[in-house]
Amino acid sequence: MKKIILVLSIAFSFAACNIDDDGPGISYTYVEILDATLPAYFIVDEEYEIDITYDIGSDCNTFSSFEYNGRPYQEHDSIFEFYVNAIVSYDPNNVANCTDTGLIKTTNWTENFKLNSDQYEVIRFNFLSGTNTDNTAKYLTRDILVGEPEDTPEETTE
């Protein structure tokens, strides 16, 4: 009798575990950046916040974060580039009921930019704005000058 109970207990414990159902999970994906509000120029040792407008995708997506990396531009040593991506999270087990609502959001990028050096003349931002037909990344590119622009002399009339 004890053997039967032991065998039944083991059988029920294996039957109760369904390895195909992990329950809710979270996945992440990039979404299209449509626009960004940037200053006309950057001044060394000043902090700047950037507003980024992106397409949230579907009503099941939730904004997660901005991902970025920066590096000197290989073809010109006076340019520093940032590549910026907007990331949303979603539950892959719940995509059947999602619809593309065309929801556009603007979020303040909380990474404040503070340039510590005037080594670069231009800061180039490359915002991921989708993919081309050959599946390569497509970017919205904005160049921002470093340093306050020279005042233009007033015109004099004689």
Residue pairs with C-beta under 8 A, 6 or more apart in sequence:
23 93
24 91
24 93
24 94
25 91
25 92
25 93
26 89
26 90
26 91
27 89
27 90
27 91
27 92
28 64
28 87
28 88
28 89
28 90
29 57
29 61
29 87
29 88
29 90
30 85
30 86
30 87
30 128
31 54
31 55
31 56
31 57
31 61
31 86
31 87
31 88
32 54
32 55
32 86
32 128
32 129
32 130
33 52
33 53
33 54
33 84
33 85
33 86
33 127
33 128
33 129
33 140
34 53
34 54
34 55
34 104
34 129
34 140
35 52
35 53
35 140
36 50
36 51
36 52
36 53
36 84
36 125
36 127
36 140
36 142
37 50
37 51
37 52
38 48
38 50
38 125
38 142
38 144
39 48
39 144
40 144
40 145
40 149
41 144
41 145
41 146
41 147
41 148
41 149
42 48
42 113
42 115
42 123
42 144
42 145
42 146
42 147
43 115
43 146
43 147
43 148
44 115
44 116
44 117
44 118
44 146
44 147
45 114
45 115
45 116
46 114
46 115
47 112
47 113
47 114
48 112
48 113
48 114
49 108
49 109
49 110
49 112
49 113
50 108
50 109
50 113
50 125
51 106
51 107
51 108
51 109
52 66
52 84
52 86
52 106
52 107
52 108
52 109
52 127
53 104
53 105
53 106
54 63
54 86
54 104
54 105
54 106
54 107
55 102
55 103
55 104
56 63
56 88
56 101
56 103
56 104
56 105
57 88
57 100
57 103
58 90
58 95
58 98
58 99
58 100
58 101
59 98
59 99
59 101
59 103
60 90
60 91
60 94
60 95
60 97
60 98
61 88
61 89
61 90
61 98
62 88
62 89
62 90
63 86
63 87
63 88
63 105
63 107
64 87
64 88
64 89
65 87
66 84
66 85
66 86
66 87
66 107
66 109
66 111
67 84
67 85
67 87
68 82
68 83
68 84
68 85
68 111
69 82
69 83
70 80
70 81
70 82
70 83
71 80
71 81
72 79
72 80
72 81
72 120
73 79
73 80
73 81
73 124
78 120
78 121
78 122
79 120
79 121
79 122
79 123
79 124
79 143
80 119
80 120
80 122
80 123
80 124
81 123
81 124
81 125
81 126
82 123
82 124
82 125
82 126
83 126
83 128
83 139
84 109
84 125
84 126
84 127
84 128
85 128
86 107
86 128
90 98
113 123
115 123
115 146
118 146
118 147
120 146
121 145
121 146
121 147
122 143
122 144
122 145
122 146
123 143
123 144
123 146
124 141
124 142
124 143
124 144
125 141
125 142
125 143
125 144
126 139
126 140
126 141
127 139
127 140
127 141
127 142
128 137
128 138
128 139
129 138
129 139
129 140
130 138
131 137
131 138
132 138
